């Protein structure tokens, strides 16, 4: 379900009534969400009637998550509980000196990102965050940061992307989106191919009177972001809103693109050595909404690609594939089932690769969850369990370069206290 409808009717599970139900039904029809609601009803029936075998659900290990109920983030007691819980997992969780909002890292212990709440400023650290220096102020809030393999810095704000090829000394606006309210989703909708082609997917929510504005554009650059080609291929295929996901898959040597909002399809390009970036062609993986294709997150670990669905308020799935042809769908169990998997971030550990996933939405009688897997999704460890009406947990860094350190924030929405932790291996 779309973010606006989910927010407006999140209380539907708490406050029932015929008038409210019929208003909900009217808005679903008006926003074109009948197809999605039909899928929700089918999945809900199958779940409630227990027609899904147990093997169709993701499997949690016995590790107990930290519960944020009655917690005070930022207090010494909470810091100690986080440290002790993660130590029991063979990990180290330390409180960060800087209140990062989003960041990218590299293998030289350098950080580039913005801080909370001052997210108009881009900062850089050369010592893993021990100290930071201001790089540049931007006229809009920073929505995403991406650094190409050639070291070019890209900063996305509402409506535009800025580019620096001199390590932040100067920035030029290099790309304007189709709407001043659009951006690309951090860690999810800008990618780079082995041949150094950059690809961006546009994300925007603009209601034009009686329909969503078509903003599902892809942008391609073969010169490290100096110039861009704009593609309306997805719009020509009927995509009516925006792009959730653009990822290059090393395993498939293809681009993965996930659209939103009413159709929610996953698209695969052909092999990149044969792809015409001036006229890209993609093949839809799912033809019908109920076949599952609405993804907001993806990560590639070992010999599997993991995809997280975007069915806010419905039933959500973790989907894996090794070849782009066969997809294994596993349901997120209650009480976390109604939350989309908004983001996935990779972390390189001494034992292999971890995939961290955040499920940030909850309704009455459901919970939100930060979790991770160390075995390509076969089992998952619950790290932090919370109610999204009281707390907000967010993954902060990108997967670019397969970092050894993972960053996440915990925010108490009652008093707006916000703290950031970094997770790494025990030495």
N, C-alpha and C positions, 0 to 999 in steps of 0.2 A: 504494500500500500504506500502511496506517496507520503512524503514527510508531512505536508500540510494536513492531509486527511488524518494521518496517524496522530498528529498533535491535537487536532480539533476534537477527535473522537476517542482519545485514549481513555477517557472516563466512561465510555460506553459499557465497559466491562464492570464498572462500579455502579453506574446510575442507569438503570433500565427504564423503559417507558416507550409506549407506542409512538408518541410524537417524536421523540428523539431518534427512534429507529427509522421512521419514515424520512426524517430529515437526512439521516445518514445515507439511506438508499437513494434519495434524490441527488445528493452530492456525488455519490459513487457513479451514477449514470452520467451526470453533467461533466465530470472530469475524465470520463472514458475508462473507468476502472472496473467495469463489469467483468471483463475477461480475467482480471487478477482476482477479484472477489470470488469468482467461480472456482478458480484453482484453490483459493484459501478454504472454501467450503469442502471441496473434495478431500484435500489433505487433512482437514480437521476431522471429517467423518472417519477416514481411514485410521487416524490416530486414536480417536475416542473409542472406536469399535475394536481397537487392538488388532487390526488386520495387518499392520506392519509387523513383521517378525523382529525379535530383539536384535538380530544381526544388522538390521537396517538403521539402528541408532548408533551415534558415536559413543565410544566407551571411555569412561573416566577412570583414572587410577584412584587408589584409596587416599591420596594425599588431600588433606583438609585445606580449603581456601581460607584466606583472611576474610572475615566478614566486617564490612564497614558500618554495620548497625551499632549505634551508640559509640562510635569512634570519634576521635578528635584529630584529624590529619594535621600534621605539623607539630604535635606535642612530642616530647621526648619518649613518652610511653608508646605512642604509635610507631615512632621510628624504631624503637627497640623490638616491637612485635614484628614489623616488616623484616628487619634484619634477621631475627631468630627464625621466622618462617622460611625465608629463602635459604638460610644456612642449612636447614634441614633438607633442602632440595639439592644441596651441593653447589649453591650459588651465593653470590654476595650482592646485597642490595644496599646501596649507599644513597643518602640524601644529597642532592645536587646543590651546589652553592648558587647556581643560576636557575631562575624560573623559566625554563625554555617552553616556548609554545610549539615550535617545530624546528627540526634540525637535520642536517646531513653530516655524516662523518666519513673519514677515510682512514687508511691504514697507517697514516703518519700522525694519528691522534689529533687531527685538526677538525674543528667544528665550524659549520656555517649555518646560521639560522636566526630566528627572531625570538624575543622574550615576551613573556606575559606580564602585564597587560599592554606594554608598549610595543605593539606589533607592527608599527610603521617603520621601525628601525631594523636594519640588517646588521647582525654582529658576527664576528669571527673570533675563534680561539685557536691558538697554536699549541696549547698545552692541555688539551682534553677538558677544557672548561674551567680550569683553575683561575684563569683571567680571560676577559673578553675585551675586544676593541670595536668601536662603532665603525661600520663600513659605509653605510649610506642610509639616508632617510627617504622614504617613499610616500607619495601623496595619498595612497590608499593602504588599507591593512594588507599585510603580506599573507597570501593564501597558500603559497607553495614555493619551494626552492628546489632546483635541480642543477647538478653539476655534470657536464658532459665528460666523456673520456678524454677530451682534449683540454679539460680544465676550465671551460667556459661556464660562467655562473649565470643561471636563469632565475629570475624572481618573478613570480606571478602575483599580480594584484587584481582586484575586480576590473575586468574589461581588457586587460593588457598583460603582456609579458615583456620584461626588461632583460637586457643581455649585457654582460661584461666579459670582455676577452683580455682584460689587463688586471685580473685578480681583484676586481672590485674598485679600482681607481676611478673608473667612469662606467656609467650605464647608459644604454640607448634603448628606447622603446622599439622592439623588433616585431611584435605581433599584437594586433588588435583583434579581439574576438567579435563575433557577430552581434553580441549584446554587451553593453557596459556593465551588466549584472552577471556576466559569465566569468569563469576561471577554469583551471584544470585541477583535479583532485590530487592533493599531495600524496606521493608514494604510490599512486594508482593510475594516473592518466597522462604521464609523460614517460617515454621510453626511448632507448637508443638501440639500433641494430648493430651487428658486428661490422657492417660497412659504414658506420657512423651516420646513418640517416636518423634524424630525430623525428619523433611522432608525438603529437599532442591531441587529446580529445577534449572537446569543449563541454562544460557542464554549466547549465543555467536553468533557473525556474522562473519563467516569465509567462504570465497568464494574459492573453490578449482578448479580453472580453468574453469569449465563449470557447476558447481552445488554447492549448499550450503553444507557445512559439517554437517552431522547429529550430533547434540549436545543436543538433547532433552532427557537428562538423568535425572532420579530422584535418590536421595540419601536418605537412611534411616538409622537412628541411634537409637538403643534401650538403649544405655549406656551414654546418655548425651553428645554425640559427640566424645567419645573416639575412636570408630570405626564406619565405614560406609559401608553399602551395596549399590552397584550401580545397578540400574535397567534400562534396555534398552526397557522396555515394550512399551513406546510410539513410539520409533523408529521402533519396530516390527510391530506397527499398521500403519506405513507409515508417521509418523510425520517427516518432513525433515529438521528441523532447530533448534528450541530451545523451552524453556519453559518460558512463560510469568508470570504465576501465580500459586502459591501453597498456599492454605488456608484451615485451618480446620474450618468447620462450626459447631458451637454448635447447631444450629437449626436443622440441618440434621444429625448430628453425622457422617459426612462423610468428605472426602477430596475433594476439588474442585481444578482441575488442568486445566489450559488453555494453549494451545500450540500455536506456531507460526512457520513458517510464511505463507506458501502457503495454508495450509488447515484451520487453525484457528478453532479448535474444543474445546469445553468445555467437560471435562470428570468428572464423579462422581465415587468415590469408593463405595464399599458396606459399611454397618455399620462397624465401626472400631473394634468392639469386634470380628468380623469374618474375618477381613482383614489379609491376610498373607503378612507381610511386606517383606519377602524374595522373594515372587513371587506375587506382587500386581496385581490386576485386576481392570480395570476401564470400565465404560460404557459411550460411547459418547452420549452427549445430542443432538447435531445437527449432521446430516449426511451430509448435503450440506452446502457449504459456505454461500449461500444466506439466510439460516435459522438463521444466526447470531450466532457467537460463538467465535469471536476473541476478547478476553478480556485482558486488561492490568491492570485492577484494580478491587477490590472487597471490600465490607464492609458489616458487618452484624449489623443491627440496629433494636432492638426490635424483631419483628416477620417477618422481611424481610431480604433477601440478595440482595444487590445492586451490579450490575456488569456494568463496563464501557468498551465500545468497543475500538478497536485499528485501526480504518479505517482511517488512515492519508490521507487527501485529498479527502475522500469520504463522505458518510453519516454515522454519528455516533449515537449510541443509549445508553440510560440508561435502563438496563434490570433488572427487579425485580422478585423474586420468594419467595414463602413462604414454598414450599414443595419439590422443586427440580424436579417437574413434569410439572407444569404450569409456563410459563414464559411470563411476560408482557413487551413488548418492546415499549419504547417511544423514539421518535426521538429528538435529540438536534436541536432546531430551528436555522435558520439563525439569525445573522451572525456568529454563533459559530459551525455550523454543521460539518464543515470539520476537526475539531480538534478531535483527540482521547482523551479519558478520561484517562490520563496517570497515575493518582494516586488518591486514596481516603483515607482520614484519619478521624478517629473518634475522637470526643471530647465530654467528659461528661460535660454537663451543668446542672444548677440547675433545668432546665425544662425537662431534658431528655437527649437524645443522638443526637448530630449533626453529619452529614456526610459532610465533605468538599471534593470537587473535583476540580482538575486542568485540564484545557483544553489548553495546551500550544502551539498549532500550529495554524498558520493563513496563508492565501494566499491573493491574491488581492481581495479586497472588503469583506474580512472576518475578524473576530476578535478572539482573545484568551480570556479566562475567568477563573477567580477563583470564585467558587460559593459554596453554602452550603444549606443543607436541614435540617429541624428540625422535619419533619413529615414523615420520611421513604421514601422520594422521591416523595411525592404527589405534593409538591411545592418546588421551589428552589429560593434562594436569590442570586442575583448577587452581588459579593463583589468588584472585580477589573476587569476591562475590559482593554485589551491592544493589541498592535500589536507586534507579536513575532519577527519581524525584528528589532524592536527598544528596546524592553524590554523583560526580562525573569522573570517570577514569578514561584516560586517552593514551594511545600509543603515539609517541612524538617523533621518532626518527624514521628514516626511509631504509629500505633494504639494500640500496645501492652499495656495491662493494662488499656485501656480506659482512657487516660490522660485528666485532666481538662484544660490543656493549649495546644494550637495549635501554631505551629511556621511556618512562611512562609517568603520567601525572595523576594525582588524586586531588579532587576539588570537593570541598564541602559546600553545597549550594545554599546552605542555611546561613552561613556567615562569610562565604566566598573565600575561605582559606584554601590556598592551592599550594601543593608541594610537588616536587619532581624527584624521582628516584632513577638511579642507573644500575643496571643488572649486568653482572659479569661472572666468569668462572671463579671459584675459589682457587687461590694460588697454592 
